[in-house]
Amino acid sequence: MNQNNIAHSYSGKIPQAVQPDSALAVFGEDQPLQLDSGVVLSSFQIAYQIYGTLNADKSNAILICHPLTCDQHVANPHPVTGKPGWWSNLVGPGRIVDTERYFVICSNVIGGCLGSTGPAALNPQTGKPYALNFPVITIGDMVRAQAMLVDRLGIDTLFAVIGGSMGGMQVLQWASAFGRRVFSAIILASGARHSAQNIAFDEIGRQAVMADPDWQGGHYIEAGTSPRKGLAVARMTAHITYLSEAALHRKFGRNLQERSEVTFSFDADFQIESYLRHQGMIFVERFDANSYLYLTRAMNYFDLAAEHGGHLSHAFRRAGTRFFIVSFSSDWLFPTRESQVIVHALNVAGASVSFAEVRTDKGHDAFLLDEPVMFSNMNGFLQSAARERGLGM
């Protein structure tokens, strides 16, 4: 499709969903992606970033799997917001995931909106955005697409696969489906399935998006609108789950927002109200509403034990992977007991597994923040795995 037709489809500036500031791996009809829904995605693309240099025997590759609302820009400035990469405190030269030592890959998941094929991408059959004509995807679909990218890069075995939250789900899927290709795995603040409470919060977010009149039945790009208010509310709701009550109290309490007394109105009287509104506003500038629906649905559907007859340990019977599981004491989205379920299953499967609970009041988002204990434990695990792998300093 030519540039004029693309621009016309999007009524203006061509978005990152179609032409990202990233490398692209394009797969044609001769390399289809079989989805768990039964649909075949006959042509698709994956947007990705790479950092560092692949060594001669291709043994130093690390795949970073991004969480729900992040993307491939893990360690470089974001092309839309200009902000530093979402895990630049962990990934980069001299960091724990040292890009002077490792070759790091991070791809936008299938269903995303930063260049990998998803609902905001153009459907080659129609020349219009897929919208809700895009098939529903799963964590397994994301991982199979990533495996195709890794193949395209000529890498047989990954030294490590690392991810938190939805990224941690992808790591678990990698270890289950491609265990012999994963030397080590780090799963942070995640679980082997979504709880009923998590599904409930996601449903509130989806309903907020779909209740926005500008959603237009999912075809808002063609209509030249955007369900900004609905997506902002979805983000506000989700953001509360990423924090802890202690963190909210410490940061905001009942402090008023730039005023000495309440206004007796529905303005943002409290700092926490202003903060959430701000989070909602900045989110809609960089994320696609339909992608939010699709990715939350993928998380809801994830249930690794159900894929193996109800026995989570069976998911790892063929894995030769070394595992490190990290939970956070104040995370109520994925509490420590969810990590302990995974650890128990790995022990039953006879896998090599280490576990740490980090004591913090920062909630679920702690895995994205400066947590010295997490950093120290991750560094120790990677150093040990690197020695076993035969990677020199």
Buried (B, 14 or more C-beta within 10 A) or exposed (E): EEEEEBEEBBEEEEBBBBBBBBBEBEBEEEBBBEBBEEBEBBBBBBBBBBBBEBBEEBBBBBBBBBBBBBBBBBBBEBBBEEEBBBBBBBBBEEBBBBBEBBBBBBBBBBBBBBBBBBBBBBBEEEEBBBBBEBBBBBBBBBBBBBBBBBEBBEBEBBBBBBBBBBBBBBBBBBBBBBBEBBBBBBBBBBBBBBBEEBBEBBEEBBBBBBEBEBBBEBBBBBEEBBBBBBBBBBBBBBBBBBBBEEBBEEEBEEEBBEEEEEEEEEEBBBBBBBBBBEBBEBBBEBBBBBBBBBBBBBBBBBBBBBBBEEBBBBBBBBBBBBBBBBBBBBBBBBBBEBBBBBBBBBBBBEBBBBBBBBEBBBBBBBBBEEBEBBBEBBBBBBEBBBEEBEBEE
